């Protein structure tokens, strides 16, 4: 099987598993919005959860994955399974000790962390107090999910993608059940969500261990801290923290500044970010996760041409997916919130405010997605310095745009600043990567992106016309709203794929070909 087929197949498996997880995440947010609305309690929860969640993205899914996967792939490819197993056990032992210490320190320093991250809460002692309590309760989540990230790196290297992707279903399910059945048992009802986060983190880790055992990697303590690969991973992780996590650091800066805006702003950005991550999680993160092991193996073998081919394909596949998704999200922003969230404590004004944030976030969908594909290419080549420099520039851009736009556009300005920062991040990464490895099919990438953009124009026009048939300000009418939004999305996808085929888009043929092969296999 060619590497392109491997990448497409892995991306398909990850996308399918992640789609289920994202649907459950959407159901979770619907439950949260109905029970708790958008106000003091939800601002406190989302702010408290942001701290361990940000650490998860920086250290676990970001720096740890970027540093561990290339090194583990090299070890697995060149030294064999037994040596790779020893490395996995050493990393598991070190990570367990380090994350346990970080968890204890985080719980102790929660008041200082909340004050630093959300200075706007200082004027509301009740909100600050609830935020500190919830943050302390949820901080152990970072311990569980960091070990999950390590397990994910091992399983992805041996080409098992489904279990790590599906594990977040259990987090969402745990939060939904806790909110529904435990909220009345606490003096502050939203504490039930924090309990759900803890249970969900434990379940995510528990799901990985049996699969690792079956794949020949039972995790056991190994205190050989002088292992030669361990130092390399640590050196790669240091700068990777900022390089991979800059987008999420920008989101964190947005939350800090949002705490200075009118009440509800933190929640508006959170709900919008959750929906923004829906296409990201299903498609773009799947492509990035699928292409990293391939590029790491190719770099380990010294096959730069093959790495360029994988990178080129990953970028083109990302463009094919995200350009129409960006257009669709822009038009569907408020209708989505009206359908899924309106009711109970969540009224139309809140849906509109969330829709504004989602609109501005959507402008950066393609840029964010390409960053997710480009940064791992640097790490596959053992270059951690370049992404850090670019990330720092992007961080400064985000801060400058945020301060300039939050006055006139409020929370929408913070979302727009994030998108503009992602554009700068992507452009610099593309330029510097081309200087580092030479051309990697820039003309083919540009043609693919242009075809995707042209195919999205008729799609966007039809989606806009269909959405005009719905009354999105009306509470209720879920069936009618669902029919209109569902028709807009379905017809839009069909028109986009038809237009992409007419424009001879290679990625459209690859995607439909993969679906045909799966259908024929099922029939057989």
N, C-alpha and C positions, 0 to 999 in steps of 0.2 A: 504494500500500500504506500503511495507517495506521501511525502510530508504534508502537501497541501490537503490531501484527503484526510490524513490524521488530524490536522488542525480543524478542518471543517467538521469532522465527525465529533471530535472532542468538544468543539464549540456548540454543536447541536445537543449533545448530552448535557452539558452544563446549562445551556439555555433552557432545555425542557425542565430540568430539576429546579433551576432558579425561578422559572415562571411560576411553578407551584408555590415556591417559597414567597415570591412577591405577591401572589394572589392572597396568600394567608396574611402577609404583612398589610395588605390593603384592608382585609377584613378586620384585622387588629385595629388599624387606625379608625375604621368606621365605628367599631365598638367604643374606642376611646373618645371619639368626638361626640358620640351620642350620650355617653355616661358623664363625661367631664367637660365637654365643650372646649372653649378657648379662653382662658382667663388665668387667675392666680395659680390654681392647682396644676393646670397643664403646663403653664410656664415653668413652674418649679420642677415638675417631673422631667420635662424635656431638657431643661438646663442641667439638672442633676445627672440625667442619663448621658448627656453630651460628653461629660468628662471621661468616664470609663470607655464610652463608645469611641471617642477621639483617640484615646490611648490604644484601643483595639486596632483602629485603622492605621495609626502611626507605627506601632510596634509589631502587632500580630500580622494583620493582612498586608501591611506595608513593608516595613523594614525587614522583619523576620522572613517573610516570603521572598522578597527580592534578594536577600543575602543567602538564605538557606537553599533555595531551589537550585540556583546555578552550581553551588558548591556540592550539594548532595548529588546532583545529576552527574557532575564530573567524577565524583567518587564512585557512584553506581556504574557508570560507563567504563571507567578505566581500571577500577580495582575490584569490582565484583560485588555480589550481594552480601557476602559475609562482612566485608569491610564497611559497606554502606549501613548494614544493620548495627554495627558497633557505633558508627557516627550518629545514627538516629538515637540510640540509647543515651549517648553522652549528652547530646543536645536536649533530649527530654529531661534528663536529670538537672542540668544547669538551668534550663528554663523554669522548671518547677520551683527551684530554690529562689531564683531571681524574682519571679512573678509573685511568689508568696511574700517576699520582702516588700515589693512595690505595693501590694495590696494592703499590707499592714500600715505602711507609711501613708498611703492615700486615705485610709480611714481616719487616721490620727489628724492629718492635715486638711480634712475636708472644709472646715471653716475658712481657712486661708485660700484654698483652691476656688471656692465659690466666690469669695470676695475678689479674687484676682480675675476670674473668668467673667463674672457678671456684676460689675460694680454698680450697675443701675438698680440692683436689688437692695442696696444698702438703705435706700429711702423707705423700704417696706419691710420692717423687721419680721412680720409674719411670713412673707414669701421667702425671705432669706433663711429663716429657721427651718421651714419645710424642705427647702432645697438642700440644706446641709444634711438633714436627717435622711432624705432619700438617697443622696450621694453616698453616704456611709453604708447604707443598706445595700446598694447596688455595686459598690466598688469591687467585691470579689468576682464579679462577672469578667473582669479583665484577666483574672487568673485562668478561669476555665477556657475562655475563647482564645487565649494565646496558645494553650496546648492544642486546641482545635486547629489553629493555623499551622502548627508544626505537623500535625497528622495530615492535614490537607497537602502540604508540600511533599510529604513522603508518597502519599497515594497518587497525586498528580504525576509525580516522576515515573511511577510504575504504570501510568496510563489508566488510573482509576479516578474518574471525576465525579461520579454520581453521588456517592455518599457525602463528601464534604459540601456539595452544593445543596443537597436536600436537608442537611442537618438544621439549617435555620428555620425550617418548617416547625421544628419542635420548640424553638424560642417563641415564635409567633403564637403557636397553639397554647403554650404555657401562659403567655401574657393574656390571651383572650379568655381562657378559662378562669384565670385568677381574677381578672377584672369583673367577669360576669358573676362569679360565685363567691368572691371574697370581699368585694368592695363595701358591702354593708356591715362587715365584721370589724372594720377599722374606724377609729374616730376621724381620721383623715382618709377618706375612701380611696384616694389615688395611691396610697401605700400598697394596695393590692397589686398594682402594676409592677412595682419594684420587686415584690415577692415573685411574681411571674418571671421577671428577668433573671433572678438567681436560679430558679428551678430550670428555666430554659437553658442557661449556660451549662449547667451540670449535664442535662440530657444531651446537648450537642457533643460534649466530650465523650459521654458514655456510648454514643452511637458509633464513634470512630474506632474504638479499641478492638472490638471483635473483627472488624474488616481488616485492620492492620495485621491481626493475628493470622487471618486466613491468607493474607498476601505474603506471609513470611517475615513480618516485622513486629513481633510482640515487644511492646515497650517495657523495658525493665531498667532499674537503676544501674548506672555505670558512672563511677566517679573518676574516670580517667581524664581529668581536666587538662592534662598536657597533650591531648589529642591534637595533631598538627592542623586539622581542618577547622578546629574550634576557633583558633585565633583568627583565621581568615574570615570566618563568618562574622565574628565580633567586629573586625575592622570594616567589613562591608556594611554591617548594620548601623554603625555610628552615623555616617553621613546619609544613609538611606532613610533614616527617620524623617529628615526634613525633605529629602528629594521626592519620595513616594507620597508623603502625606501632605504636600503643600496645598492641594485642593481642599482637603478636609480642615487644614489649619485656616484656610480662608473662610470656610463655613463657620468655624469656631469664632473667628474675628467678627463675622457677621452677627453671630449670636450675642457676642459681647456688646456690640454697638446697638443691636436690637433691644437689649435690656435698657437702653437709654431712651428708646422710643415709646409711644403709647402702649398701654397694656394690651397684650394679645399678639404683639409683633413677633416675639420669640416663637409662639405657637404657629403663626401664619407661615413663617419661614420653615419651621419643622415639617408641617403638613405638606408644603410645596416640595420640600427637599425629598420627602418620602416618595411622592409621586414621580418626581424627576428621576429618582434612582430606579424606578420600575423598568424602563427600557435599558438603562445602564446595566442593572444587575442581570437582566435576562440575556442581553446581547453583547454589550461592549465589554463588560467584565469577563464574560464567558470567552470571548475572543482573546482577551489579554491573558487569561489563565491558560488557555489552550496553546497559545503561541510561545509562552515563556519556556516550558520544558523543551520544546523543539529547538528554539534558539540556543538554549543552554547546552543541549547535546551537540549541536552543530559547532558552537564556539569551543566546546571541549575537544572536539575532533579537528579543530583548525579549519573547518570548511566555511570560509567567509562567504563564498558565493551562495551556498545553500541557506546561510543565515539571512542574506539579503533577500533571497526569494521568499523565505517565510515571513520576513518583516513586510515586504511589499504586499504579499497576499493578506496579511493581517490588517494592514492599513486600508487596502481596498475593500475588504469585507466590512471593516468598521464604517467606512464612508457609506457603503451601500445600505447599511442598517440605520445609521444615525441621521442621515440627511432627511429622509421622509419622517422619521420619528420626531425630529426637531420641528418640522412643519406641522405635523399632526398635534403635538403637544401645545403649540402656540395657539391653535384655533380651539382646541378642546379643553383648555385650562379651566375656565369657570364652569362649563357644563359637567366636567368630571366631578368637581367638588359639589355641584348642585345635586347630581345623581347619587353620589356615594356617601356624602357627609351631611347634607341638609336634613334637619330634623332635631328634635330634642333641644339641647343647648347650643346647637350649631345652626345659625340662621343664614339668610341670603347675603347679608353684609359680610359675614365671615367668609362665605364661599367666594365672594368677589375679591376680598383682600388676599385670600390664599391663591386665587387665580392670577392675580397680578404678579405675585412672587413667582409662581410657576411659569408664567409667560417669560419673565426675564431670565429665569434659570434655563429655560428651554433654548434660548439663543446660544448658550454655551455648550449644548449637549455634544455636538461633534468635536469641539475643541477638547473638552474633558475626556471624551472617549479616546481620542488620538493620543493624548498624554498618557493614558493608561496602557497603550500599546507601545509607545516610543520609549518610555522610561525603562521597562524591562530589557529592551535591546542594549542599553548602556550597561545594565547590571550583568547581562549575559556575557558581555565583553569585559567584565570586571572593572568597569569605569564607574566609580561612585561620585567622583568630584564634579563632573559636568552637570548632572541633574541637580546637585545641591546649589550650584551657582545660579542655574536657571530658576530653580524653585525660589531662591531668595529674591531674585528680581521680580518674579511673579507675585510673591507675597507683598513686596513693596507696592507693586501696581494695584493689588487688591485693596490695600490699606488706603492708598491715595484716592482711588475711585470711590471707595466706600464713604470716606469723609466728604468727598465732593458731592455725592449723589444722595446721601441719606437725608439731607435737608429737604430738597425739592421732591424727591420720590419716596421718602420714608423707607419702609421695609423693601419696597420694590427696588429702590436704589442699591440696597445691599446685595440683592440677588443679581442685579445687572453688573455690579462691580465684580462679582465672582465670575461671571461669564467673560467679561473683558480681560480679567486676569488670566483665565484659562486660554484665551486667544493668544496672549503674549507668551505664555508658557509653551504652547504648542509650536508657535512659529520659531522660537529660539531653539527648541529641541530638534525640529526638522533641519534647521540650518546647520547646527553643530554636529548632528549625526551624519549628515551628508559629508561634512568636512572630515569626519573621523573615518568613515568606511568607504567613501566615494558614492557615486550615484547608485541608487537602489530602485530604479524604475520610476523616477519622478513624473515622466510624461504619462506613463500608464496610470499612475495614481491620479494625476490631474484630469485625465480623460474620464476615468471611472467616477470621480467626484462630480464632474460636469454632467455626465449622463444621469447620475442620481438626482442632481438638482433639477435638470430638465424634466425628468420623470415625476418629480414631486410637484411641479406646477399644476398640471391638471388634477392631480390628487387633492391638493390643497383647495382648489377652486370648488370641486364637488363637495368636499367635506364642509366647507363654509356654507354652501347653499343648503345642504341637508340639516346642519345644525340650526339654521334659521327657522326650521319648522318646530323647534321645541321651545316651551316656556320655562326657562331655567330659573326664574325668580319664584316660581310657585312651589310651596312646600307640598310634599307628597307627589302623586303621579309617577311613581317609580317605574311602572311598566311602560308608560308612554315615553318618559325620558330615556329609559334603557333602550327602547326600540329605536328612538332617533339616534342616540349616541352609538349604539351597536351597528346600526345601518351605516352611519357615517364612517366608522372605523373599517367595517368590512368592505364597503364599496371603495373606500380610499385605498386599502391594501390591494384590492383586485386591479384598480386603475393603475396604481404605481407599478405593480409587477408586469401588467400588460405593456405599459409604456417602456419599462426597462427592457423587456424582450424586444420590442420594436426598435429600441436604440442599440440592440446587440450588446447588452451589458453582460459581461462574463460572469459576474457574481450572481446574477439572476439565474443563469443556466446552472451554476454550481448548486445553488440552494434548491431549485426545483428538481435537479437531478438526484440530489441526496434524498429528498422526500420521496421521489419515485422509487428509488432503490429500497427504501425502508418499507414502502407499501407493498412492493413486489415480494420482499422477504417475508413480510407478515402473511401475505396470501399463500406463498409457498409453504 
